């Protein structure tokens, strides 16, 4: 049984953007807006995955698909209110 009533693919449509919110306990917290239901969701990126990468304040959601998709599949996308 799926936790969500919306599709993951809709996060990546129309050049959607994702935004850095804060860092806590070794994780970068980002938010992304779902293009169909209009709600914002939070997901995390482990700092250990960044290597020599650059943390951007804003990034294309498609470039963060690995992390958004993982959170979606594991039921860890938290709706922001």
N, C-alpha and C positions, 0 to 999 in steps of 0.2 A: 504494500500500500504506500502510495506516495504522500509525502507530507504537504506538498504544495499543489495548488490548483491552477498553476500557471506554468508556462514552458520556459526552460532555461534559455533557449535560443533567442528569446525576445530581449534579453539583456544586451545582445550584441548588434541589434539592428540599428539602422540609421546613424551610424558612427557615434553611438552612445558613449558617454564619458564616465569615468569612475574617479572618485576624489579621495585623497588621503585625509584622514581625520586625526589620528593620534597614534603614538607608540606606547605599548605597555607589555611587560613580561615577555620580551623577545618577539613580539608580533606587531606588525604594522596593520592598523585598522583602516579599512577603506569603506566607502559607501558607493552604491550604484543604484540608479533608478531603473525600475522595470518599465519598458516602453509600452506595455499594454495596460497594466493596472495602475500605473503612475505612482506606485509606492516606492520608497527608498529602503534598501536592504544593506546590512553591514556584513562584511566578510573579512577574514584576516589573511595576512601573508607572513610566513615565518621569516625573520631577518636572516636566518641561516641560509635561505634560498637565494638571497640577494647577491652573494659573492661580492664582486666589484661593481655591481649595478648602481644606478643612480635612482634615488627615491624622488619621484615627481609628485607635485601637488595634484596634478590632473593627468590622466592617462586614458587612452582609448580602452574601452571595456574589452574589446577583442584581444588586446595584448595581455589582459589579466584573466583570460578564459580559463586557464589552468586552475586558478584559485577560486574564481566564481563558480565554476563547474563542480569543483571538489566540495565546496560548501553546500551547493545545491543538492548534490547526490547524497551527502552525509546528513542533510537536514539541519545544517548549521548556518543558514542565511537568517540573520536576525532582522526582523522588520523594525525600522526606526519610526518612532512616533513623535 
